[in-house]
Amino acid sequence: MTIKDVEDRTGLYNQTVFKLDSISFLHIWGSMLTWTTITVLCLIIGTLSFSKLPTEIPVQWSKGASTSLVNKNWIFICPVICILIRYLLKPLIYVKLQMNNYYGEIITEYLTNYTCFIVLSVEIFSILFTFGVVKSVVVLLFVNTAVFIGLLAVGLVKMDLREK
């Protein structure tokens, strides 16, 4: 029995519910909306967790132990870092990539948002570490990096193939 046979018998047809190829993902991930969402999430997570945090929170870790503590107000530095990345670091990345790459603008947007995503991940990790839920940031950062570099590479290859 084929898919068409099942569709004809049941009256249910295979419809695309969610279509997102790697090129679309690259453009969505490199959008201002994505950056705004990440930055707002940093602010919301900081606000929601602030009252539950101890007076000092970890910002550096080694072998499952905190090596550096700061006042819990520093949880709000994460959205500020995202703003600084967008408006100070992004132009530097763009200038550097524009000299050597045809896709400089989309890569710059993607890397800017990816860097802000790392900031969000570290903020979440700090909160979870404070409450003893997680112990190692290395795995989190490695997975983030592997996924987003992989998606960037696939998206760029597909964009290049579309143009040929």
Secondary structure by P-SEA (a helix, b strand, c coil): ccaaaaaaaacccccccccccaaaaaaaaacaaaaaaaaaaaaaaaaaacccccccccccccccccccccccccccaaaaaaaaaaccaaaaaaaaaaacccaaaaaaaaaaaaaaaaaaaaaaaaaaaaacccccaaaaaaaaaaaaaaaaaaaaaaaaaaac
